[in-house]
Amino acid sequence: MVELNNLIPATSNKTKTNSFNFYPNPVQDNFTISSEKIIKSLLIYDISGKLIISKTSID
Protein backbone atom coordinates (compact mmCIF):
# COMPACT_ATOMS: atom_id res chain seq x y z
CA MET A 1 0.00 0.00 0.00
CA VAL A 2 1.29 3.46 -0.89
CA GLU A 3 -0.06 6.58 0.81
CA LEU A 4 0.76 10.05 -0.52
CA ASN A 5 -0.09 12.99 1.71
CA ASN A 6 -0.48 16.71 1.09
CA LEU A 7 -0.22 16.69 -2.67
CA ILE A 8 0.27 20.24 -3.91
CA PRO A 9 -0.84 21.03 -7.48
CA ALA A 10 2.07 21.77 -9.82
CA THR A 11 -0.39 23.81 -11.90
CA SER A 12 -3.50 25.82 -11.09
CA ASN A 13 -5.82 23.46 -13.01
CA LYS A 14 -8.29 22.28 -10.35
CA THR A 15 -9.98 19.66 -12.52
CA LYS A 16 -7.19 17.10 -12.09
CA THR A 17 -7.38 14.34 -9.50
CA ASN A 18 -4.75 13.26 -7.00
CA SER A 19 -3.44 10.46 -9.19
CA PHE A 20 0.05 9.04 -9.40
CA ASN A 21 1.94 6.29 -11.21
CA PHE A 22 3.84 3.54 -9.39
CA TYR A 23 5.93 0.98 -11.28
CA PRO A 24 7.06 -1.73 -11.75
CA ASN A 25 4.52 -3.90 -9.99
CA PRO A 26 5.56 -6.18 -8.41
CA VAL A 27 8.70 -4.41 -7.14
CA GLN A 28 11.94 -6.33 -6.85
CA ASP A 29 14.68 -3.83 -5.89
CA ASN A 30 13.70 -0.34 -7.08
CA PHE A 31 10.48 1.41 -8.00
CA THR A 32 9.36 4.72 -9.46
CA ILE A 33 6.55 7.00 -8.29
CA SER A 34 5.52 9.89 -10.52
CA SER A 35 2.85 12.53 -10.12
CA GLU A 36 1.84 15.80 -11.74
CA LYS A 37 1.65 17.21 -8.23
CA ILE A 38 4.38 17.80 -5.67
CA ILE A 39 4.58 14.93 -3.18
CA LYS A 40 5.24 16.24 0.33
CA SER A 41 5.27 12.90 2.13
CA LEU A 42 5.30 9.21 1.28
CA LEU A 43 4.30 6.20 3.39
CA ILE A 44 4.74 2.66 2.06
CA TYR A 45 3.36 -0.40 3.84
CA ASP A 46 4.03 -4.07 3.18
CA ILE A 47 1.21 -6.54 2.62
CA SER A 48 0.87 -7.19 6.38
CA GLY A 49 0.35 -3.48 7.10
CA LYS A 50 3.84 -2.83 8.50
CA LEU A 51 5.23 0.61 7.63
CA ILE A 52 8.43 0.03 5.64
CA ILE A 53 9.19 3.51 4.21
CA SER A 54 8.31 6.93 5.63
CA LYS A 55 9.60 10.03 3.83
CA THR A 56 8.62 13.60 4.63
CA SER A 57 11.12 15.31 2.34
CA ILE A 58 10.81 14.12 -1.24
CA ASP A 59 13.45 15.22 -3.76
Secondary structure in CASP SS format (residue, H / E / C, confidence):
PFRMAT SS
TARGET T0000
AUTHOR 0000-0000-0000
METHOD secondary structure of the structure
MODEL  1
M C 1.00
V E 1.00
E E 1.00
L E 1.00
N E 1.00
N C 1.00
L C 1.00
I E 1.00
P E 1.00
A C 1.00
T C 1.00
S C 1.00
N C 1.00
K C 1.00
T C 1.00
K C 1.00
T C 1.00
N C 1.00
S C 1.00
F E 1.00
N E 1.00
F E 1.00
Y E 1.00
P C 1.00
N C 1.00
P C 1.00
V C 1.00
Q C 1.00
D C 1.00
N C 1.00
F C 1.00
T E 1.00
I E 1.00
S E 1.00
S E 1.00
E C 1.00
K E 1.00
I E 1.00
I C 1.00
K C 1.00
S E 1.00
L E 1.00
L E 1.00
I E 1.00
Y E 1.00
D C 1.00
I C 1.00
S C 1.00
G C 1.00
K C 1.00
L E 1.00
I E 1.00
I E 1.00
S E 1.00
K E 1.00
T C 1.00
S C 1.00
I C 1.00
D C 1.00
END
